[in-house]
């Protein structure tokens, strides 16, 4: 499911606050906007060495945001999921061996958004449950996020998160602590040079780890490239000992005759990525990519995308070689997807995943994911 970047939302809010300000709190509520979706989701997993599983579920998301009054606005959001059918391989009569989706839908319904925002042309602040999409912080968070937009071509985001949860039409988690003392983030994006974006950032989870990174992206209508490096400084006082780690990523992109090509390489430290992926990630291009962030992992991938008569087609293939307790192992993953919008509101998507990992775990499966969504 596509995420809405908090930075983008905040910038849009700050740039339009003067034009959309209501004259009273009552008017702000009356002029508020409601949005949401109704989604039917299904998945089927053919496991070569384990029980086959499947699921059909329904999901309703409902969001409301007031208009602004003196720069203030409020938002509420809910997500409710219901499992219509769960399919398992019943060849084993022992129910204890049957896979269930209890952890996928930890809640049948949850309030995933409850935030108050204040924005001006120079800065913004948002407090409460909200969706965040930063490099190593994603999903829904109970957070305080402030930003400065007064510096030309620059957005500086300062944030603190205490709890988070992954919530969508295919999963509903409980909100849980990101760490005992939460996590802080400083994220800077600068676009002073045409087509070039510089994104240095810093994260700190006290008594656990600090993250440092720099992402550089260059994009034109025809081609683009990204270079990204991040490293961790793990705190030795952590209850669970985690070694320092790092990750490097390069990617090239090319658009020719409406066809989008991309190829990339991802490399992790011999000790892995430390705690980098504890709160979210945006580097791995795969649907699963189970070992992309593993120890001494080297990943090569390539993708192609094309749209014809409104149908979006995409293919991604990659291979990861990684260290598994001193043994070099290899996984391969193929993702094929198709999407189509019947109307502005009604859309459908289908994805096929072929995953193979001939390690000691010997994971080998095919997976089909599908959803039909009506948005309003």
Phi and psi in degrees as a GROMACS rama.xvg file:
@    title "Ramachandran Plot"
@    xaxis  label "Phi"
@    yaxis  label "Psi"
@TYPE xy
-69.9095  133.392  UNK-2
-96.1603  150.03  UNK-3
-97.8996  120.73  UNK-4
-66.6782  130.961  UNK-5
-62.4516  -37.9753  UNK-6
-60.8905  -49.3683  UNK-7
-60.3628  -45.092  UNK-8
-62.0344  -42.5587  UNK-9
-67.7039  -40.347  UNK-10
-63.5816  -43.1352  UNK-11
-62.7074  -40.3308  UNK-12
-63.918  -45.9729  UNK-13
-66.6097  -30.95  UNK-14
-80.4192  -17.043  UNK-15
-114.289  -0.701716  UNK-16
-58.7911  -38.3311  UNK-17
-66.7215  -31.0877  UNK-18
-85.821  -24.7304  UNK-19
-109.389  10.7839  UNK-20
-69.652  127.914  UNK-21
-80.9771  164.95  UNK-22
-88.9729  -11.6866  UNK-23
-156.275  166.104  UNK-24
-63.8056  -40.5756  UNK-25
-59.9051  -43.7397  UNK-26
-66.8511  -35.4499  UNK-27
-62.577  -39.8282  UNK-28
-70.7905  -39.5524  UNK-29
-65.4997  -33.1069  UNK-30
-91.1486  5.67283  UNK-31
-65.633  162.795  UNK-32
-120.438  138.565  UNK-33
-108.08  138.396  UNK-34
-143.286  166.616  UNK-35
172.174  -168.527  UNK-36
-155.192  154.592  UNK-37
-122.791  121.192  UNK-38
-129.601  135.56  UNK-39
-106.769  126.519  UNK-40
-125.017  141.7  UNK-41
-142.446  147.562  UNK-42
-143.534  148.143  UNK-43
-139.008  125.914  UNK-44
-120.735  120.666  UNK-45
-99.9704  98.073  UNK-46
-88.2717  126.96  UNK-47
-74.1797  -28.4259  UNK-48
-126.59  20.7445  UNK-49
-153.138  -177.589  UNK-50
-68.2061  137.127  UNK-51
-72.5569  145.943  UNK-52
-135.507  163.207  UNK-53
-164.319  161.647  UNK-54
-155.908  140.301  UNK-55
-127.605  126.616  UNK-56
-142.452  164.814  UNK-57
-123.654  150.508  UNK-58
-143.805  140.857  UNK-59
-127.056  125.825  UNK-60
-115.359  134.716  UNK-61
-134.687  127.284  UNK-62
-131.709  143.037  UNK-63
-136.409  133.216  UNK-64
-132.565  129.246  UNK-65
-71.4997  162.489  UNK-66
-71.4099  170.887  UNK-67
-88.4994  144.85  UNK-68
-132.313  113.492  UNK-69
53.2123  36.634  UNK-70
90.3807  -10.4476  UNK-71
-95.097  147.05  UNK-72
-150.538  161.487  UNK-73
-133.514  151.901  UNK-74
-140.426  146.721  UNK-75
-134.156  144.115  UNK-76
-148.243  145.981  UNK-77
-134.178  149.909  UNK-78
-134.29  127.614  UNK-79
-125.298  126.996  UNK-80
-122.048  145.761  UNK-81
-138.55  132.107  UNK-82
-88.2906  114.353  UNK-83
-81.4466  -40.171  UNK-84
-151.751  136.071  UNK-85
-120.974  127.217  UNK-86
-111.081  126.811  UNK-87
-133.94  158.445  UNK-88
-75.2299  113.535  UNK-89
-95.8703  18.6776  UNK-90
-66.2927  -24.5618  UNK-91
-97.4889  121.767  UNK-92
-75.7478  -9.9955  UNK-93
-80.9806  110.585  UNK-94
-59.9781  -25.4595  UNK-95
-64.2454  -21.595  UNK-96
-90.6037  -0.691112  UNK-97
-89.5167  132.131  UNK-98
-72.303  140.075  UNK-99
-128.186  164.104  UNK-100
-102.454  26.9172  UNK-101
-58.5866  -38.9323  UNK-102
-77.2287  -23.2165  UNK-103
-67.9699  -43.0524  UNK-104
-114.132  73.6591  UNK-105
-63.2748  -28.0134  UNK-106
-128.349  142.505  UNK-107
-79.1898  -24.7239  UNK-108
-152.585  145.943  UNK-109
-154.995  147.532  UNK-110
-86.2194  109.061  UNK-111
-98.9947  -12.899  UNK-112
-132.766  129.795  UNK-113
-160.25  90.1683  UNK-114
-139.14  151.874  UNK-115
-116.968  133.026  UNK-116
-122.38  149.439  UNK-117
-135.219  130.853  UNK-118
-142.498  142.866  UNK-119
-130.462  -175.555  UNK-120
-69.8577  -17.4041  UNK-121
-105.724  -25.4265  UNK-122
-159.303  169.645  UNK-123
-146.72  158.824  UNK-124
-147.009  139.409  UNK-125
-135.197  129.824  UNK-126
-126.96  130.103  UNK-127
125.798  -162.271  UNK-128
-77.5527  125.63  UNK-129
-157.252  158.506  UNK-130
-88.3486  133.132  UNK-131
-127.156  139.795  UNK-132
-136.372  75.6382  UNK-133
-105.225  176.097  UNK-134
-59.0436  -43.0809  UNK-135
-124.945  23.2037  UNK-136
-143.393  116.016  UNK-137
-138.32  -173.77  UNK-138
68.6334  -158.379  UNK-139
-96.3232  134.363  UNK-140
-130.234  147.475  UNK-141
-89.3002  103.313  UNK-142
-147.202  164.062  UNK-143
-118.469  121.357  UNK-144
-127.155  123.894  UNK-145
-123.502  151.091  UNK-146
-147.832  156.752  UNK-147
-117.821  124.141  UNK-148
-116.757  8.00869  UNK-149
-74.1966  -26.8521  UNK-150
-73.97  127.011  UNK-151
-55.6016  134.565  UNK-152
59.9351  22.7792  UNK-153
-138.456  137.285  UNK-154
-123.203  122.077  UNK-155
-111.722  120.388  UNK-156
-112.204  128.883  UNK-157
-118.424  128.848  UNK-158
-145.34  157.715  UNK-159
-137.687  130.605  UNK-160
-124.632  141.77  UNK-161
-110.339  -43.2296  UNK-162
-138.293  155.369  UNK-163
-145.895  165.049  UNK-164
-157.417  142.885  UNK-165
-89.8426  121.091  UNK-166
-138.525  125.662  UNK-167
-165.348  -171.527  UNK-168
-72.3115  -10.8705  UNK-169
-113.885  -1.89884  UNK-170
-161.456  141.422  UNK-171
-137.4  104.787  UNK-172
-92.6833  164.142  UNK-173
-79.271  149.97  UNK-174
-68.6287  134.477  UNK-175
-139.943  159.122  UNK-176
-63.0773  135.253  UNK-177
-77.2957  -31.9901  UNK-178
-166.635  172.297  UNK-179
-63.1388  -31.1136  UNK-180
-117.078  18.3364  UNK-181
73.6623  -169.137  UNK-182
-143.709  141.54  UNK-183
-111.89  151.27  UNK-184
-142.457  141.073  UNK-185
-125.631  118.671  UNK-186
-129.089  124.266  UNK-187
-120.257  130.997  UNK-188
-123.652  125.421  UNK-189
-126.626  131.358  UNK-190
-125.948  38.4032  UNK-191
-63.3735  -34.7696  UNK-192
-92.3004  130.932  UNK-193
-55.6465  131.495  UNK-194
73.0934  -3.5013  UNK-195
-112.505  131.432  UNK-196
-121.07  127.605  UNK-197
-106.468  129.255  UNK-198
-133.931  80.8174  UNK-199
-81.4869  151.256  UNK-200
-153.992  162.038  UNK-201
-145.333  133.187  UNK-202
-124.246  147.147  UNK-203
-143.41  122.382  UNK-204
-112.279  101.386  UNK-205
-51.066  136.366  UNK-206
67.7476  8.17828  UNK-207
-125.364  -60.7123  UNK-208
-168.627  156.281  UNK-209
-118.087  141  UNK-210
-115.993  141.124  UNK-211
-131.497  141.432  UNK-212
-161.228  163.518  UNK-213
-143.172  128.068  UNK-214
-120.629  128.087  UNK-215
-121.361  124.553  UNK-216
-127.462  138.716  UNK-217
-130.331  125.016  UNK-218
-140.807  134.213  UNK-219
-123.125  -178.095  UNK-220
-64.127  -28.292  UNK-221
-99.0661  -38.233  UNK-222
-145.43  164.583  UNK-223
-157.177  164.758  UNK-224
-152.341  149.604  UNK-225
-134.777  136.797  UNK-226
-128.31  130.614  UNK-227
-144.002  133.402  UNK-228
-139.256  137.595  UNK-229
-142.465  147.056  UNK-230
-140.617  158.674  UNK-231
-121.903  150.234  UNK-232
-120.833  97.3696  UNK-233
-76.3678  140.368  UNK-234
-83.3356  127.035  UNK-235
-69.1623  -14.039  UNK-236
-83.7688  -1.45994  UNK-237
-61.0993  142.906  UNK-238
-60.2469  -42.3115  UNK-239
-101.925  122.435  UNK-240
-71.4961  120.935  UNK-241
-126.376  128.682  UNK-242
-75.8302  153.723  UNK-243
-58.1965  146.505  UNK-244
-143.707  172.041  UNK-245
-156.754  169.931  UNK-246
-149.358  142.818  UNK-247
-128.116  143.068  UNK-248
-144.195  130.386  UNK-249
-129.306  144.481  UNK-250
-148.197  141.333  UNK-251
-118.249  143.607  UNK-252
-131.059  145.624  UNK-253
-144.457  132.353  UNK-254
-116.459  115.263  UNK-255
-131.772  122.553  UNK-256
51.4828  39.4538  UNK-257
82.2421  0.016186  UNK-258
-100.683  128.029  UNK-259
-101.538  117.702  UNK-260
-108.445  147.818  UNK-261
-149.796  145.646  UNK-262
-145.587  141.765  UNK-263
-151.585  169.693  UNK-264
-139.558  132.8  UNK-265
-125.413  130.489  UNK-266
-131.684  129.824  UNK-267
-108.985  166.979  UNK-268
-69.0879  162.816  UNK-269
-60.6785  -24.9111  UNK-270
-97.0631  3.95817  UNK-271
94.9752  -149.462  UNK-272
-113.623  17.3897  UNK-273
57.6172  -131.982  UNK-274
-98.7111  14.0944  UNK-275
-53.2922  -41.4841  UNK-276
-93.9055  15.1725  UNK-277
-68.2036  -26.4882  UNK-278
-118.88  0.0544959  UNK-279
143.829  164.871  UNK-280
-156.673  157.951  UNK-281
-135.95  3.58894  UNK-282
-83.6667  -50.882  UNK-283
-58.8989  127.619  UNK-284
-87.6462  -5.87088  UNK-285
-85.6836  157.386  UNK-286
-65.1304  -41.3928  UNK-287
-111.806  -66.3629  UNK-288
52.0553  53.896  UNK-289
-61.08  -25.8854  UNK-290
-121.778  13.9032  UNK-291
-58.3212  -34.5897  UNK-292
-102.299  18.1826  UNK-293
-75.0306  -175.816  UNK-294
-73.213  132.742  UNK-295
47.4094  47.5046  UNK-296
-92.0664  132.008  UNK-297
-121.549  115.802  UNK-298
-118.675  127.361  UNK-299
-113.057  138.008  UNK-300
-148.634  158.539  UNK-301
-146.218  148.3  UNK-302
-143.674  158.718  UNK-303
-143.875  140.054  UNK-304
-137.837  146.596  UNK-305
-154.1  144.265  UNK-306
-119.112  127.744  UNK-307
-136.133  130.779  UNK-308
43.0019  42.4802  UNK-309
83.4384  -1.2158  UNK-310
-97.3668  123.253  UNK-311
-93.7441  119.93  UNK-312
-114.579  140.46  UNK-313
-149.754  144.911  UNK-314
-137.848  137.869  UNK-315
-138.051  131.867  UNK-316
-134.379  140.074  UNK-317
-153.386  161.678  UNK-318
-135.512  135.01  UNK-319
-122.705  126.136  UNK-320
-105.07  128.17  UNK-321
-142.571  165.582  UNK-322
-94.9012  128.024  UNK-323
-122.934  84.6671  UNK-324
63.4994  38.3455  UNK-325
94.4688  -5.92976  UNK-326
-109.465  130.523  UNK-327
-78.1855  122.512  UNK-328
-119.405  170.588  UNK-329
-143.412  137.778  UNK-330
-126.214  148.706  UNK-331
-126.398  141.988  UNK-332
-142.568  134.263  UNK-333
-120.12  127.981  UNK-334
-118.995  124.914  UNK-335
-121.964  130.289  UNK-336
-139.091  152.771  UNK-337
-142.292  138.218  UNK-338
-137.389  147.624  UNK-339
-149.758  136.178  UNK-340
-104.599  111.853  UNK-341
-70.4876  -41.0351  UNK-342
-139.313  -177.721  UNK-343
-63.5755  -26.5112  UNK-344
-98.3995  -33.6018  UNK-345
-104.146  125.628  UNK-346
-141.952  162.725  UNK-347
-141.647  150.589  UNK-348
-142.89  146.463  UNK-349
-138.955  134.125  UNK-350
-133.712  139.005  UNK-351
-116.781  132.247  UNK-352
-122.694  125.764  UNK-353
-115.269  111.363  UNK-354
-120.537  137.103  UNK-355
-144.363  127.264  UNK-356
-140.449  103.743  UNK-357
-89.5836  52.1915  UNK-358
-94.7147  -166.796  UNK-359
-61.2366  -32.23  UNK-360
-71.7267  -25.2026  UNK-361
51.0193  57.6317  UNK-362
-85.4864  127.811  UNK-363
-151.72  113.61  UNK-364
-154.074  158.436  UNK-365
-114.216  142.524  UNK-366
-137.815  137.655  UNK-367
-122.209  126.234  UNK-368
-120.172  137.376  UNK-369
-146.566  145.554  UNK-370
-149.865  147.66  UNK-371
-122.265  125.969  UNK-372
-127.511  133.127  UNK-373
-111.435  116.688  UNK-374
-105.498  145.88  UNK-375
